[in-house]
Amino acid sequence: MAVIAHSAFLSLLLAAVAFGANTPRQQVSHVASALTAREPADAMTPFDKSFADYDKLRGYFGGLTAAFDVTNQLEVTEEQDATDEATLTVEWTLTLVNAQNGYSQNRNASVHIRLVRKKSTWKIVEFSPVELFNPQGYIKRY
């Protein structure tokens, strides 16, 4: 198990990206970092446009970052890598704070992610549950 902590590893991640490093974990970390930076369009760059919920997730990311300050904590609980495909299960915790009234909430889910290598870049082709990122609320289903 490994924890991807965005405040501690952000500079390391940026350095790796600058040198062209591209791993499945870095793509997932990029999504979380972009959400924290309130850059929903950038958060979508690791997703392949063939991803079934691409437009829905793009809308969720836009709404979430417009309404809240977002902090992400990710813990990879399972990982399987092959040459051209990788799957990750990430325990994803969102902390959402409304800067106007101070309201905060935590959301948590096991997010299942599948990435495929397209040319030299890993792209996310499966990502669920996307409802974790619904700005209007998330009900965890057991």
Number of C-alpha atoms within 10 A of each C-alpha: 8 10 12 20 15 19 12 9 13 15 11 11 19 14 12 14 15 10 9 11 14 16 18 24 17 18 23 22 23 22 22 25 24 19 24 22 15 20 17 24 14 16 24 20 15 20 22 17 14 11 14 12 16 18 12 13 22 17 16 20 25 19 16 21 20 15 16 22 18 22 18 22 18 22 16 17 14 13 15 10 13 9 7 13 16 20 20 21 20 24 17 19 18 20 16 22 17 14 11 8 7 10 10 13 12 12 16 18 21 19 20 17 19 20 26 20 18 11 8 11 17 24 25 25 19 21 20 14 16 18 16 22 22 18 18 11 12 15 11 12 5 4
